[in-house]
Amino acid sequence: MIPIAGDISIVLIARISYNRGMKQAPDLLVLAEHADLLKKLKEWDIAYHQNDAPIVDDATYDAARRRAIAIEEMYPELAKNGASSRVGAAVSGKFHSVPHSVPMLSISDVFNEGEVADWFNKLSDKDIFIELKVDGVSFAARYEHGQLVRGLTRGSGVAGEDITENLKTIADIPQQLHGDFPDIIEVRGEVYMSRADFLALNAAATEAGDKIFANPRNAAAGSLRQLNPGVTASRRLSAFAYTYGELSARTWASQSEYFDKLESWGFKTTRHWAHRVNTLDEIQRVYNDTMMIRAEIPFDIDGLVLKVNNVDVQERMGARANSPRWEVAYKFPAARGITTLRDITVQVGRTGVLTPVAELEPINIGGVLVSRATLHNADEIVRLGVDIGDKVIVQRAGDVIPQIVDVAEDAPNAAPFVFPDRCPVCGGNVVQESGQVARRCVNTLGCPAQRIGELEHFVSRKGFDIDGLGVKQLELFVSRKWIENPADIFTLVSRHGDEIKKLDGFGEKSVSNLNASIERARTIELHRFLFAIGIPDVGAVTAKILARAFGTLDAIRTAPVWRLKQVDGIGDVMADEIVSFFSDEHNVRVLDELLQQIKITESDSTAAPGEGPLAGRRVVLTGTLAKYTRDAAGAILERMGARVQSSVSAKTDIVLAGADAGSKLARANELGITVWSESDFDQAIADAGLTVGPAQV
């Protein structure tokens, strides 16, 4: 693996410091790693706290922060300006910055029973108050003689943004306190948006053609941090109060009693879900029980907050640089959640495969609101033993779409799901081929779901790349029976051009542009043709492998299974699929009609395997790269002579992993395969002396 240099200046300064003041200097690679982590954490903090647009999920952020803190514990001098001393991000320039009279600290995270025990066992007072950790935006509201005079965000923890007028628009934050209150108190809490209000906000935005938010936390943050308070007022924001900052006098002895005070003053709290416990077993029981009802709570939470209940003890325990010692956040797993299975629907794909889809009670998993998840196939439903109404564990990780991984709790009146034996779209027969788990609709020509899907795939950018034929246009032309197979596309304008010009959204110019795009597509490279015709399991990478190995379409159409299996990158199942595809009478007829309309050329002469610095090396891409599209990265690797493949195996030489890399990265680590980051990829490009133009980035 190509090493990441990190920030060399930080490394050298730290090295000099340690050489002067410590017996043993830390490893330069560790210092470089720490510098790189701090750089990423700063970028992520700005995205989260200032821009209200997180670029990584909680699990990724937490892992990076924990690693940085672990390094700082090894080398304490790094902690001064390190992750362990950071809270939030600097105040945005959009708002007036105001210092916090009492620093607004963060809460240390714990992730498992062992870490909870480490914290709990050190306590002299075991009376613990447990609250929900609401996934929203922290606020501090200062009251003088019961009147709200200032509202701030957390900001850097030392100074926050002045959002006073915006806070005044939120009904849950009283502008005048009621009852018996201190002369001065800064009430702190969380502004959030309920799931129902979030879904309504996005629905309205979609209808108006406006920006939609990724999750309720982003929606709350974006709404609260508006320069125009009128916009904030138009959003349905809510708030809970849970702690305090500056205080002129305290009249409560415990956190639970403080909740009583807050409610008497006019605030809402999370008391309904709060617990008093005094053992580790009770903490874990509350944790497990809350996980079970997480989807039923009408707003997003990402864990529990465990607090020493006695406020005198809290004050004696004090705080570390950026977090109190008397409380911790017991975080839920970011990639999993428990919710209710409302229903199971069945989708029909372009190849006719019927896929069951779980319709879920919406739940926030890893920063994304999930309302649907795949159940893969009928056998998977049986294996999981899942019924409609059950509480299920949903997983979302890396580049894997949400999926149900287990049943958490059987519903007392669960409704078993019966897989259909007729296609839900066209009513055609559903068959399950011998040795296959997939069930397919056999009505290939007559099933609208397959026809639209096949045609959409055919005209896509990686296929024939025909502008002006999107899903809506294809649905329109198919419904009028102007397009019934791919060959019809190439005679569409000559047959129906005058009629198309009369349709809404069309005219002389648009029809002319569509015809020009169709004419350009009459000549196509072999690998793009193979991708476009929709052979099951043959994607863009496999299409290139086939094109290189055989050279012509005829050679591929007539290749026996044994010959296909000899090609590196073509497995048994894929070989069978290719032979079956070219043996099907319908496909033969459609291809013959299509070949009368087009011309296939040899594939672009990128460096063949055996030439270039990565000559013959097998490379798999996974995750999202910041500077390159997947296609662009693949093309660059091929220029360097690599064999770009779609799946990781023991024969894979390198895995290029971007952000949110999932199962492929895990498989690579399991097999001990070299893993490149995007920085490694950049270095390899530079070492190869390649020039990468804007079109390739």
Secondary structure by P-SEA (a helix, b strand, c coil): cccccccaaaaaaaaaaaaacccccccaaaaaaaaaaaaaaaaaaaaccccccccccaaaaaaaaaaaaaaaaaccccccccccccccccccccbbbbbbcccbbbbbbbccaaaaaaaaaaccccbbbbbbbccbbbbbbbbcccccccccccccccccccaaaaaaaccccccccccccccbbbbbbbbbbcaaaaaaaaaaaaaacccccccaaaaaaaaaacccccccccccccccccccccccccccccaaaaaaaaaaaccccccccccccccaaaaaaaaaaaaaacccccccccbbbbccccaaaaaaaccccccccccccccccccbbbbbbcbbbbbbcccbbbbbbbbccccccccccccbbbcccaaaaaaaccccccbbbbbbcccccbbbccccccccbbbbbbbbccccccccbbbbcccccccccccccccaaaaaaaaaaaacccccccccccaaaaaaaaaacccccaaaaaacccccaaaaaacccccaaaaaaaaaaaaaaccccaaaaaaaaccccccaaaaaaaaaacccaaaaaaccaaaaaacccccaaaaaaaaaaaacaaaaaaaaaaaaccccccccccccccccccccbbbbbccccccccaaaaaaaaaaaccccccccccccccccccccccaaaaaaaaaccccccaaaaaaaaaaaccccccccc
